[in-house]
Amino acid sequence: MLAKPALRARLRATRAAMNGPAPRPSPAFLDQLRPGRIVASYRPVGGEVDPAPFDTAATAAGAHLALPFVADRATALRFLLVQPGEPLIPGPFGLLNPDPAWPEAAPDLILTPLIGFDRRGNRLGQGAGHYDRAFAAHPAAWRVGLAWSVQEVDALAPDPWDIPLHAIATEQEWITP
C-alpha cells in the first residue's frame, strides 16, 4: 500500500483528469431531505466533484444549505448558512468561503469532497483533518462522500481519528458501506 502522501498525489492527478457528468443524488440521499434540515455542502476546487445537483435537490426539498468556513490549516472548520445572492470570499488554499458573519449551523447531512475512498467508507482527504474534526463535532450528521469512480482504492488504512462515511456517490453508483 502506498504511503498517504504518494497516494494523495496519484489520486489528485487521476481526479484532475476526470471530465464528465457529476454524480447525481440517489433515492437514498433524497429520502434524507426534509424541510428545515441543514445540508453542509462545499464549492469544488482542484478537480473535486461538483455537488451542485445535491445542493439543488436539497433546496428543492426545503432544506437549508451551509458551506464550510476554513480559516487556516489548524482551525476547525465551521458550517455557515448560505445567504442567497451573497458572494463568497477568497479563503486559504484557493477556497471560496462564506462570509464569517453568516450564521453558524449544525448540519444534518455533510457532503464531503475527497481524494480517495474504499468500499468500507474510509476516505482519504487533503490531510489537514478539517472534515475529520467536523465529523467528530457533528456525530449524528449523515456523511456522504462525493467522488469520481476512479478515486476508489481497494483499501485505506484509517487512522484512529478517522470517521467513516455513511455513503459515497460516484458518477457510476451509490455505495453504502
C-alpha positions as CSV (number, residue, x, y, z in Angstrom):
1,M,0.0,0.0,0.0
2,L,1.3,3.4,-0.9
3,A,2.1,5.9,1.8
4,K,-0.7,8.6,2.1
5,P,1.3,11.5,0.6
6,A,2.2,9.4,-2.5
7,L,-1.4,8.0,-2.7
8,R,-2.8,11.6,-2.5
9,A,-0.5,12.8,-5.3
10,R,-1.5,9.9,-7.5
11,L,-5.3,10.2,-6.8
12,R,-5.2,14.1,-7.2
13,A,-3.7,13.6,-10.7
14,T,-6.3,11.0,-11.5
15,R,-9.2,13.1,-10.2
16,A,-7.9,16.2,-12.1
17,A,-8.1,14.3,-15.4
18,M,-11.7,13.4,-14.9
19,N,-14.3,15.1,-17.1
20,G,-17.9,14.1,-17.4
21,P,-21.2,14.0,-15.7
22,A,-21.1,14.5,-12.0
23,P,-22.7,12.1,-9.6
24,R,-26.5,12.5,-9.2
25,P,-28.5,12.3,-5.9
26,S,-29.7,8.8,-5.3
27,P,-33.1,7.9,-3.8
28,A,-31.3,7.2,-0.5
29,F,-30.0,10.8,-0.5
30,L,-33.4,12.2,-1.4
31,D,-35.0,10.2,1.4
32,Q,-32.8,12.1,3.9
33,L,-34.1,15.5,2.8
34,R,-36.8,17.3,4.6
35,P,-37.8,21.0,5.0
36,G,-35.6,22.7,7.6
37,R,-32.8,20.1,7.5
38,I,-29.3,21.5,7.1
39,V,-27.1,20.1,4.3
40,A,-23.5,21.1,4.5
41,S,-22.1,21.3,1.0
42,Y,-18.9,22.8,-0.5
43,R,-17.6,24.6,-3.5
44,P,-15.3,22.4,-5.6
45,V,-11.6,23.1,-6.2
46,G,-8.9,21.1,-7.8
47,G,-11.0,18.6,-9.7
48,E,-13.3,17.8,-6.8
49,V,-16.8,16.6,-7.8
50,D,-19.3,19.5,-8.1
51,P,-22.1,19.0,-5.5
52,A,-24.5,21.3,-7.4
53,P,-27.0,18.5,-8.2
54,F,-27.1,17.6,-4.5
55,D,-27.5,21.3,-3.5
56,T,-30.4,21.7,-5.9
57,A,-32.1,18.6,-4.6
58,A,-31.7,19.8,-1.0
59,T,-33.1,23.3,-1.6
60,A,-36.0,21.9,-3.7
61,A,-36.9,19.7,-0.7
62,G,-36.9,22.8,1.6
63,A,-33.5,22.0,3.2
64,H,-31.0,24.8,4.0
65,L,-27.5,24.8,2.7
66,A,-24.4,25.6,4.7
67,L,-20.8,25.9,3.5
68,P,-17.6,25.3,5.3
69,F,-15.6,28.3,6.5
70,V,-11.9,27.4,6.6
71,A,-9.7,29.9,8.5
72,D,-6.4,28.1,8.2
73,R,-4.9,24.6,8.4
74,A,-5.1,24.3,12.2
75,T,-8.5,25.8,12.9
76,A,-11.6,23.6,12.8
77,L,-14.0,24.4,10.0
78,R,-17.4,25.9,10.8
79,F,-20.5,25.4,8.7
80,L,-22.2,28.7,7.9
81,L,-25.7,29.0,6.5
82,V,-25.7,30.2,2.9
83,Q,-27.2,33.6,2.3
84,P,-28.8,33.5,-1.1
85,G,-27.4,36.0,-3.5
86,E,-24.4,36.9,-1.3
87,P,-21.0,36.4,-2.8
88,L,-18.4,34.1,-1.3
89,I,-15.0,35.5,-0.3
90,P,-11.5,34.2,-1.1
91,G,-10.1,31.9,1.6
92,P,-7.0,29.9,2.1
93,F,-5.9,27.0,-0.2
94,G,-7.8,28.6,-3.1
95,L,-11.2,28.0,-1.4
96,L,-14.2,30.3,-1.6
97,N,-15.5,30.9,1.9
98,P,-18.9,32.2,3.1
99,D,-18.8,35.5,5.0
100,P,-17.7,34.7,8.6
101,A,-20.6,36.8,9.8
102,W,-23.1,34.4,8.4
103,P,-25.0,32.2,11.0
104,E,-23.3,29.0,12.1
105,A,-25.3,25.8,11.7
106,A,-25.1,22.2,12.9
107,P,-25.6,20.1,9.7
108,D,-27.9,17.1,9.5
109,L,-26.0,15.9,6.3
110,I,-22.5,16.6,5.3
111,L,-21.4,16.4,1.7
112,T,-17.7,16.0,1.6
113,P,-15.1,16.1,-1.1
114,L,-12.4,13.5,-1.0
115,I,-9.2,12.4,-2.7
116,G,-9.8,8.6,-2.3
117,F,-12.2,6.1,-0.8
118,D,-12.7,2.5,-0.2
119,R,-15.9,0.4,0.0
120,R,-15.8,0.3,3.8
121,G,-16.5,4.0,3.8
122,N,-13.0,5.1,4.6
123,R,-11.9,8.4,2.9
124,L,-8.6,10.0,2.1
125,G,-8.9,13.8,2.4
126,Q,-6.4,16.6,1.9
127,G,-4.6,15.8,5.1
128,A,-5.4,18.8,7.3
129,G,-8.1,16.9,9.3
130,H,-10.8,19.6,8.7
131,Y,-13.5,17.0,7.8
132,D,-12.3,14.5,10.4
133,R,-12.8,17.2,13.1
134,A,-16.2,18.3,11.6
135,F,-17.4,14.7,11.6
136,A,-16.4,14.3,15.3
137,A,-18.1,17.6,16.1
138,H,-21.3,16.5,14.4
139,P,-21.5,12.8,15.1
140,A,-25.2,12.5,14.2
141,A,-24.8,14.0,10.7
142,W,-25.1,11.7,7.8
143,R,-21.8,11.7,5.9
144,V,-21.7,11.4,2.1
145,G,-18.5,11.5,0.1
146,L,-18.7,12.8,-3.5
147,A,-16.1,11.3,-5.8
148,W,-15.3,10.0,-9.3
149,S,-15.3,6.2,-9.6
150,V,-11.5,6.4,-10.4
151,Q,-10.8,7.6,-6.9
152,E,-11.7,4.2,-5.4
153,V,-8.9,2.2,-4.0
154,D,-9.0,-1.4,-2.7
155,A,-8.4,-0.5,0.9
156,L,-7.4,2.5,3.0
157,A,-5.8,2.1,6.4
158,P,-7.8,4.5,8.6
159,D,-6.1,6.4,11.4
160,P,-7.7,6.2,14.9
161,W,-9.4,9.6,14.5
162,D,-10.9,8.8,11.1
163,I,-14.7,8.5,11.0
164,P,-16.1,6.5,8.0
165,L,-18.7,7.8,5.6
166,H,-22.2,6.5,5.5
167,A,-22.3,6.6,1.7
168,I,-20.2,7.5,-1.4
169,A,-21.7,8.9,-4.6
170,T,-19.8,8.5,-7.8
171,E,-20.9,9.0,-11.4
172,Q,-21.4,5.3,-11.7
173,E,-23.1,4.2,-8.4
174,W,-24.2,4.9,-4.9
175,I,-22.1,3.0,-2.4
176,T,-23.3,2.2,1.0
177,P,-20.6,0.6,3.2
